[in-house]
Amino acid sequence: MSGEIGVGLVGYKFMGRTHSNAYRQVSAFFPEVKLRPILRAICGRDEAGVSAAAAQFGWASYETDWKTLVARDDIGLVDISTPGSSHAPIAIAAAAAGKHIICEKPLANTLAEARQMAKAARDAGVINMVMFNYRRVPAVQLAKRLIDSGRLGKIYHWRAVYLQDWIMDPNFPLVWRLQKDVAGSGTLGDLGAHIIDLARMLVGEITEVTGLTETFIKQRPVLAETVGGLGAKAGTEMGEVTVDDAALFLARFENGALGSFEVTRFAKGWANGNQFEVNGSKGSLRFNLERLNELQLYLDEDPDVAGWRTINVTNGEAHPYMANWWPAGHIIGYEHTFTHAVFDFLNGVADGVSPAPNFDDGVRCQAVLEAVERSAGSRQWVEPEYE
Ligand SMILES: NC(=O)c1ccc[n+]([C@@H]2O[C@H](COP(=O)([O-])OP(=O)(O)OC[C@H]3O[C@@H](n4cnc5c(N)ncnc54)[C@H](O)[C@@H]3O)[C@@H](O)[C@H]2O)c1
């Protein structure tokens, strides 16, 4: 370890907790990290809430205005863990102030905003990354190795679903994730962005899509409080849901593979069912986030032993990131993926290279999201506008 960097984190709820934990864990478990993060300030609009979060998660100070945080000289890394509508203004200001940036996914609420953010980071020469943390599940990295090394042969199919069920009750309130002006879109940008990013990493670029979206419950009780997380309390007045509850699309990849994607918050029984399967000419693999230490693999083998196997991806000698945790078989969890991402990002800052997925990857993901929305509107096949 050769130096340190002051971190300022905007947002202190769900992602604020996961990112705080990652900054606290990274140098303890990855002592080879090239820059040690110092938890300088956390930011939120509610002083009582953010000061409690600062104390709970170990931040040295707090701010109630992100502009003050971005302007601080003792902060070199700005982490954006707020809803999508604030990503662009914070990132553009942070880039102008010369700060390196981690931004939560999806990069922005629109393709135009995402492009502006990527340009701002490029012009300022700051290191940037989008927090598509599922890339850094060891089993997903193993899947990438197997595909890239040709063990699966030519890839024909990508099949992914991301299934949740937390808003099926019609009385569930109109939280920010159900408001287009704050969230950008519904399941498409929230869940679809993750599986588009995984598809881009594992299979390649998407050349065209055809999709459909649906909002099953069009009116919901507005919040009794103005700010609400997943456990928010509803009032009696009704308001309009302005995002999709579910989205499905088909895709063609540049390499000839075909993809199917399905995301929904109406799949009863699924809390966080992020799953994908890849079929190649010599084998197949599949992954389910709710069993994230495992990768299932089928390879062409002698017929008497052919069959799906389940690999426990926890062997430090064979599997990415695992040498820094526990002995083989001692499983890890959701929070570790953020520590891995922060580790790679801090090394990226030290080396002067933005680790994937950087803001340009975020723009390409956003272009696919935007193409699906256009396709759902026009009922036509649509090509993502990457340029
Ligand atoms: N990588 C993942 O797996 C993952 C999972 C969940 C959410 N996310 C993303 O993280 C982001 C935040 O989601 P969340 O679940 O943490 O939401 P949340 O509602 O739990 O927390 C949002 C936080 O942002 C703060 N905030 C909102 N507007 C602000 C502003 N203008 N200035 C300062 N603070 C502000 C809120 O006070 C709150 O602390 C979203 O972009 C979401 O898509 C990513």
The ligand as a MOL file (V3000), in Angstrom:
LIG
                    3D

  0  0  0     0  0            999 V3000
M  V30 BEGIN CTAB
M  V30 COUNTS 44 48 0 0 0
M  V30 BEGIN ATOM
M  V30 1 N -25.5730 -2.1930 -7.3170 0
M  V30 2 C -26.7140 -2.6700 -6.8490 0
M  V30 3 O -26.9060 -3.8540 -6.7680 0
M  V30 4 C -27.8020 -1.7010 -6.4030 0
M  V30 5 C -28.8060 -2.1220 -5.5090 0
M  V30 6 C -29.7440 -1.1800 -5.0920 0
M  V30 7 C -29.7050 0.1110 -5.5790 0
M  V30 8 N -28.7380 0.4620 -6.4760 0 CHG=1
M  V30 9 C -28.6640 1.8510 -7.0150 0
M  V30 10 O -28.1630 2.6990 -5.9810 0
M  V30 11 C -28.7830 3.9730 -6.0520 0
M  V30 12 C -29.4470 4.2830 -4.7120 0
M  V30 13 O -30.3710 3.2600 -4.4120 0
M  V30 14 P -30.6670 2.8210 -2.8890 0
M  V30 15 O -31.3220 1.4890 -2.9650 0
M  V30 16 O -29.4760 2.9730 -2.0420 0 CHG=-1
M  V30 17 O -31.7620 3.9110 -2.4990 0
M  V30 18 P -32.2250 4.3400 -1.0340 0
M  V30 19 O -33.5630 4.9620 -1.2040 0
M  V30 20 O -32.0620 3.1970 -0.0920 0
M  V30 21 O -31.1410 5.4610 -0.6350 0
M  V30 22 C -31.0100 6.6320 -1.4020 0
M  V30 23 C -30.1710 7.6260 -0.6090 0
M  V30 24 O -29.9310 8.7750 -1.4300 0
M  V30 25 C -30.1910 9.9420 -0.6320 0
M  V30 26 N -30.4940 11.0340 -1.5420 0
M  V30 27 C -31.4620 11.1160 -2.4650 0
M  V30 28 N -31.3770 12.2850 -3.1360 0
M  V30 29 C -30.3250 12.9570 -2.6210 0
M  V30 30 C -29.7140 14.2170 -2.8640 0
M  V30 31 N -30.1960 15.0230 -3.8060 0
M  V30 32 N -28.6490 14.5850 -2.1170 0
M  V30 33 C -28.1460 13.7580 -1.1780 0
M  V30 34 N -28.6660 12.5390 -0.8910 0
M  V30 35 C -29.7420 12.1580 -1.5990 0
M  V30 36 C -31.3200 9.5180 0.2720 0
M  V30 37 O -31.4450 10.3730 1.3680 0
M  V30 38 C -30.8370 8.1140 0.6650 0
M  V30 39 O -29.8580 8.1980 1.6830 0
M  V30 40 C -29.7450 3.9160 -7.2450 0
M  V30 41 O -29.0880 4.4180 -8.3860 0
M  V30 42 C -30.0130 2.4290 -7.4170 0
M  V30 43 O -30.3440 2.0500 -8.7360 0
M  V30 44 C -27.7920 -0.4190 -6.8670 0
M  V30 END ATOM
M  V30 BEGIN BOND
M  V30 1 1 1 2
M  V30 2 2 2 3
M  V30 3 1 2 4
M  V30 4 1 4 5
M  V30 5 2 4 44
M  V30 6 2 5 6
M  V30 7 1 6 7
M  V30 8 2 7 8
M  V30 9 1 8 9
M  V30 10 1 8 44
M  V30 11 1 9 10
M  V30 12 1 9 42
M  V30 13 1 10 11
M  V30 14 1 11 12
M  V30 15 1 11 40
M  V30 16 1 12 13
M  V30 17 1 13 14
M  V30 18 2 14 15
M  V30 19 1 14 16
M  V30 20 1 14 17
M  V30 21 1 17 18
M  V30 22 2 18 19
M  V30 23 1 18 20
M  V30 24 1 18 21
M  V30 25 1 21 22
M  V30 26 1 22 23
M  V30 27 1 23 24
M  V30 28 1 23 38
M  V30 29 1 24 25
M  V30 30 1 25 26
M  V30 31 1 25 36
M  V30 32 1 26 27
M  V30 33 1 26 35
M  V30 34 2 27 28
M  V30 35 1 28 29
M  V30 36 1 29 30
M  V30 37 2 29 35
M  V30 38 1 30 31
M  V30 39 2 30 32
M  V30 40 1 32 33
M  V30 41 2 33 34
M  V30 42 1 34 35
M  V30 43 1 36 37
M  V30 44 1 36 38
M  V30 45 1 38 39
M  V30 46 1 40 41
M  V30 47 1 40 42
M  V30 48 1 42 43
M  V30 END BOND
M  V30 END CTAB
M  END
